[in-house]
């Protein structure tokens, strides 16, 4: 849904409507979490503000990369944030991984590459020539930082407020667009409006689910499972867009699922 909207109204505008719809949808939950606000320390407030100020960067970058480059390549590079998150979590959050967990994470990443990319048509030259690659790298790095350190406020005040306060991203996107003189485009019809709404609904739902998972689990275990989302896109495309699965993609999906199962059992 995000890709369809981005190609119609461009990455900056689609990111703005994504954040706005996510904020409006999640606002219905505010009354149930007001008591948690008093538990947020000054240091945690500063971390939440920092993370949510950089939060729009990978979203805008991913949508812009999909718009101007190879969508599967950009999406795969962006989803590699999981590998960076694992490394940062081990270094800064003292996560400890067993040998089986490390092997499982490597299997997931291998399956992700096989299911998302047409390796036969890619070369070093074509990868570096693709205009979307720099955007994908920005998404990977900033998401890696965000998804690593969001665990600190989540474990202090719960899964809701750290992501609900992502509303800070709305003025960030708007100010940036004004500075670059980029026009805010509106959804062109009821279908695009619905897609914007559903995009926000699923996005905030996914963020809350991630936060809930890292409240008690290790970020280095949760992130690789989250980062394998392009595999689901490949499967959905088979039924929604009638895209045919290649043998490579089928093998990649199977390897990814096996890696996720192995990681789940090794973390139990």
C-alpha positions as CSV (number, residue, x, y, z in Angstrom):
1,X,0.0,0.0,0.0
2,X,2.8,2.4,0.9
3,X,4.5,1.7,-2.5
4,X,1.3,2.4,-4.5
5,X,0.7,5.7,-2.6
6,X,4.4,6.7,-3.0
7,X,4.3,6.3,-6.7
8,X,1.1,8.4,-6.9
9,X,1.9,11.4,-4.6
10,X,5.7,10.9,-4.1
11,X,7.7,9.8,-1.0
12,X,7.5,13.0,1.1
13,X,3.7,13.5,0.8
14,X,3.0,9.8,1.3
15,X,5.2,9.8,4.5
16,X,3.3,12.9,5.8
17,X,-0.1,11.2,5.4
18,X,1.3,8.0,6.8
19,X,2.4,9.8,10.0
20,X,-0.8,11.8,10.2
21,X,-3.1,8.8,9.8
22,X,-1.1,6.8,12.3
23,X,-1.3,9.6,14.8
24,X,-5.1,10.0,14.4
25,X,-5.7,6.2,14.7
26,X,-3.5,5.7,17.8
27,X,-4.9,8.8,19.5
28,X,-8.0,6.7,20.5
29,X,-5.7,4.8,22.9
30,X,-4.3,7.9,24.8
31,X,-6.9,7.9,27.7
32,X,-5.8,4.3,28.6
33,X,-2.1,5.3,29.0
34,X,-2.2,8.7,30.6
35,X,-1.0,7.3,34.0
36,X,2.3,6.2,32.4
37,X,3.3,9.7,31.5
38,X,4.5,10.5,35.0
39,X,7.0,7.6,34.8
40,X,9.0,9.2,32.0
41,X,12.4,10.6,33.1
42,X,14.1,13.6,31.5
43,X,16.7,11.4,29.9
44,X,14.1,9.2,28.5
45,X,12.1,12.2,27.2
46,X,15.3,13.4,25.4
47,X,15.9,9.9,23.9
48,X,12.3,9.6,22.7
49,X,12.4,13.1,21.1
50,X,15.7,12.3,19.3
51,X,14.4,8.9,18.0
52,X,11.1,10.3,16.8
53,X,12.8,13.3,15.1
54,X,15.0,10.9,13.0
55,X,12.0,8.5,12.6
56,X,10.7,10.1,9.4
57,X,14.0,9.9,7.6
58,X,14.0,6.2,6.8
59,X,10.3,6.2,5.8
60,X,10.8,9.1,3.4
61,X,14.0,7.6,2.1
62,X,12.4,4.2,1.5
63,X,9.4,5.7,-0.4
64,X,11.6,7.9,-2.5
65,X,13.9,5.0,-3.2
66,X,11.0,2.9,-4.4
67,X,9.8,5.7,-6.5
68,X,13.1,6.4,-8.4
69,X,14.8,3.0,-8.3
70,X,14.4,-0.8,-8.2
71,X,11.7,-1.4,-5.6
72,X,12.8,-4.9,-4.6
73,X,16.5,-3.8,-4.3
74,X,15.7,-0.7,-2.3
75,X,13.3,-2.6,0.0
76,X,15.8,-5.4,0.6
77,X,18.6,-2.9,1.5
78,X,16.2,-1.0,3.8
79,X,15.2,-4.3,5.5
80,X,18.8,-5.1,6.2
81,X,18.4,-2.7,9.2
82,X,17.8,-6.0,11.1
83,X,21.5,-7.0,10.7
84,X,22.7,-3.5,11.9
85,X,20.2,-3.7,14.8
86,X,21.6,-7.0,15.9
87,X,25.2,-5.7,15.9
88,X,24.2,-2.5,17.8
89,X,22.1,-4.4,20.3
90,X,25.0,-6.7,21.1
91,X,27.4,-3.8,21.5
92,X,25.3,-1.2,23.3
93,X,22.5,-3.2,25.0
94,X,24.5,-6.2,26.0
95,X,22.4,-8.7,24.1
96,X,23.9,-12.1,24.1
97,X,23.4,-14.6,21.2
98,X,24.0,-18.3,21.1
99,X,25.7,-19.9,18.2
100,X,22.3,-21.4,17.0
101,X,20.7,-17.9,17.2
102,X,23.5,-16.4,15.1
103,X,23.2,-19.2,12.5
104,X,19.4,-18.7,12.4
105,X,19.7,-15.0,11.8
106,X,22.2,-15.6,9.0
107,X,19.7,-18.1,7.5
108,X,16.9,-15.5,7.7
109,X,19.0,-12.8,5.9
110,X,20.1,-15.3,3.2
111,X,16.4,-16.3,2.6
112,X,15.5,-12.6,2.4
113,X,18.0,-12.0,-0.3
114,X,16.9,-15.0,-2.3
115,X,13.2,-14.2,-2.1
116,X,13.5,-10.5,-2.8
117,X,16.1,-10.0,-5.4
118,X,16.6,-11.3,-9.0
119,X,20.2,-12.2,-8.5
120,X,20.7,-13.2,-12.1
121,X,19.9,-9.7,-13.4
122,X,21.9,-7.9,-10.8
123,X,25.6,-7.0,-11.0
124,X,27.8,-4.7,-9.0
125,X,27.5,-2.2,-11.7
126,X,23.7,-2.2,-11.8
127,X,23.5,-2.0,-8.0
128,X,25.7,1.1,-7.8
129,X,24.0,2.6,-10.9
130,X,20.5,2.3,-9.3
131,X,19.2,5.7,-8.1
132,X,17.3,4.1,-5.3
133,X,20.3,2.5,-3.6
134,X,21.5,5.6,-1.6
135,X,17.9,5.9,-0.2
136,X,17.9,2.3,0.8
137,X,21.2,2.7,2.7
138,X,19.8,5.7,4.5
139,X,16.8,3.7,5.5
140,X,18.9,0.8,6.7
141,X,21.2,2.9,8.9
142,X,18.6,5.2,10.5
143,X,16.2,2.3,11.1
144,X,19.0,0.3,12.6
145,X,19.6,3.1,15.1
146,X,15.9,3.7,15.8
147,X,15.0,0.0,16.3
148,X,18.0,-0.6,18.6
149,X,17.6,2.2,21.1
150,X,13.8,2.4,21.2
151,X,14.0,-0.5,23.6
152,X,15.3,1.8,26.4
153,X,12.1,4.0,26.7
154,X,9.9,1.0,25.9
155,X,11.1,-0.9,28.9
156,X,10.7,2.2,31.1
157,X,7.2,3.3,30.1
158,X,5.7,0.5,28.0
159,X,4.9,0.0,24.4
160,X,2.5,2.9,23.7
161,X,4.1,6.3,24.4
162,X,7.5,5.9,22.7
163,X,5.8,5.3,19.3
164,X,2.8,7.5,19.8
165,X,5.1,10.4,20.3
166,X,6.3,9.8,16.7
167,X,3.8,12.6,16.1
168,X,6.9,14.7,16.3
169,X,7.7,13.4,12.8
170,X,4.7,15.2,11.3
171,X,6.1,18.8,11.7
172,X,9.6,17.5,10.8
173,X,8.4,16.2,7.4
174,X,6.3,19.3,6.8
175,X,9.1,21.8,7.7
176,X,11.6,19.9,5.5
177,X,9.1,20.0,2.6
178,X,8.7,23.7,3.0
179,X,12.4,24.3,3.1
180,X,12.9,22.2,-0.1
181,X,9.8,23.8,-1.7
182,X,8.1,20.5,-2.2
183,X,4.4,20.7,-2.6
184,X,2.3,18.6,-0.2
185,X,0.2,16.4,-2.5
186,X,-3.2,15.0,-1.3
187,X,-4.6,11.6,-2.1
188,X,-6.1,11.9,-5.5
189,X,-9.2,9.8,-5.0
190,X,-11.1,7.7,-2.4
191,X,-9.0,4.6,-3.2
192,X,-5.8,6.5,-2.4
193,X,-7.3,8.0,0.7
194,X,-8.3,4.5,1.9
195,X,-4.7,3.2,1.1
196,X,-3.2,6.1,3.2
197,X,-5.5,5.2,6.1
198,X,-4.8,1.5,5.9
199,X,-1.1,2.2,5.5
200,X,-1.1,4.2,8.7
201,X,-3.2,1.6,10.5
202,X,-0.9,-1.3,9.7
203,X,2.2,0.8,10.2
204,X,1.3,1.9,13.8
205,X,0.0,-1.6,14.5
206,X,3.4,-3.1,13.5
207,X,5.3,-0.5,15.5
208,X,3.3,-1.3,18.7
209,X,3.8,-5.0,18.1
210,X,7.5,-4.5,17.8
211,X,7.6,-2.5,21.0
212,X,5.6,-5.1,22.8
213,X,8.0,-7.8,21.7
214,X,11.1,-6.0,22.9
215,X,9.6,-5.2,26.3
216,X,10.7,-8.7,27.4
217,X,12.6,-10.2,24.5
218,X,16.0,-9.4,23.0
219,X,16.1,-6.8,20.2
220,X,18.7,-8.8,18.4
221,X,16.2,-11.7,18.2
222,X,13.1,-9.7,17.4
223,X,14.6,-7.4,14.7
224,X,15.6,-10.2,12.2
225,X,12.1,-11.6,12.3
226,X,10.7,-8.0,11.7
227,X,13.3,-7.4,9.0
228,X,12.1,-10.4,7.0
229,X,8.8,-8.5,6.0
230,X,9.7,-8.4,2.2
231,X,9.2,-12.1,2.2
232,X,5.6,-11.7,3.1
233,X,5.3,-9.0,0.3
234,X,6.5,-11.5,-2.2
235,X,3.9,-14.1,-1.1
236,X,1.1,-11.5,-1.1
237,X,2.1,-10.3,-4.6
238,X,1.5,-13.9,-5.8
239,X,-2.2,-13.7,-4.8
240,X,-2.9,-10.0,-5.1
241,X,-1.0,-9.0,-8.2
242,X,-0.8,-12.5,-9.7
243,X,3.1,-12.3,-9.8
244,X,4.5,-15.7,-10.4
245,X,7.0,-17.1,-7.9
246,X,10.3,-18.2,-9.3
247,X,12.2,-21.2,-8.0
248,X,14.7,-18.8,-6.4
249,X,11.9,-16.9,-4.6
250,X,10.2,-20.1,-3.4
251,X,13.6,-21.4,-2.1
252,X,14.2,-18.0,-0.4
253,X,10.8,-18.0,1.3
254,X,11.3,-21.5,2.5
255,X,14.8,-20.7,3.9
256,X,13.5,-17.5,5.6
257,X,10.6,-19.4,7.3
258,X,13.0,-22.1,8.5
259,X,15.3,-19.5,9.9
260,X,12.5,-17.8,11.7
261,X,11.3,-21.1,13.2
262,X,14.9,-22.0,14.2
263,X,15.4,-18.5,15.8
264,X,12.1,-18.8,17.7
265,X,12.9,-22.3,19.1
266,X,16.5,-21.2,20.0
267,X,15.1,-18.2,21.9
268,X,12.4,-20.0,23.9
